[in-house]
Amino acid sequence: MSARSQNNQIAFRYRAVDSATGVSRKTAKRLAAQLGVDETQAIHQALHELAVRVLPQYEQDDGPLTAAQLRQIKKAVPQSTKRSVRSSLIETESA
């Protein structure tokens, strides 16, 4: 293995028994078989699901818009045009 690929790897040790903080190799093999993937892919899928649940899925913004930003938005959007949307989802009675 090259030095670069070794830097992208970690040691992974299965637990002797399943617990709230880890799984045994037996459980990992059963999970992989159930999913139809190898053990490595099962670990990646589990970590991905955990990442989606725990980590923010968007970049944090800089907070509320400034007055200058609001003016730029209002300038870019026509303010004098009144528009309405008619929905065909709700039937209304004709007069």
Secondary structure in CASP SS format (residue, H / E / C, confidence):
PFRMAT SS
TARGET T0000
AUTHOR 0000-0000-0000
METHOD secondary structure of the structure
MODEL  1
M C 1.00
S C 1.00
A H 1.00
R H 1.00
S H 1.00
Q H 1.00
N H 1.00
N C 1.00
Q C 1.00
I C 1.00
A C 1.00
F C 1.00
R C 1.00
Y C 1.00
R C 1.00
A C 1.00
V C 1.00
D C 1.00
S E 1.00
A C 1.00
T C 1.00
G E 1.00
V C 1.00
S C 1.00
R H 1.00
K H 1.00
T H 1.00
A H 1.00
K H 1.00
R H 1.00
L H 1.00
A H 1.00
A H 1.00
Q H 1.00
L H 1.00
G C 1.00
V C 1.00
D C 1.00
E H 1.00
T H 1.00
Q H 1.00
A H 1.00
I H 1.00
H H 1.00
Q H 1.00
A H 1.00
L H 1.00
H H 1.00
E H 1.00
L H 1.00
A H 1.00
V H 1.00
R H 1.00
V H 1.00
L C 1.00
P C 1.00
Q C 1.00
Y C 1.00
E C 1.00
Q C 1.00
D C 1.00
D C 1.00
G C 1.00
P C 1.00
L C 1.00
T C 1.00
A H 1.00
A H 1.00
Q H 1.00
L H 1.00
R H 1.00
Q H 1.00
I H 1.00
K H 1.00
K H 1.00
A H 1.00
V C 1.00
P C 1.00
Q C 1.00
S C 1.00
T C 1.00
K C 1.00
R C 1.00
S C 1.00
V C 1.00
R C 1.00
S C 1.00
S C 1.00
L C 1.00
I C 1.00
E C 1.00
T C 1.00
E C 1.00
S C 1.00
A C 1.00
END
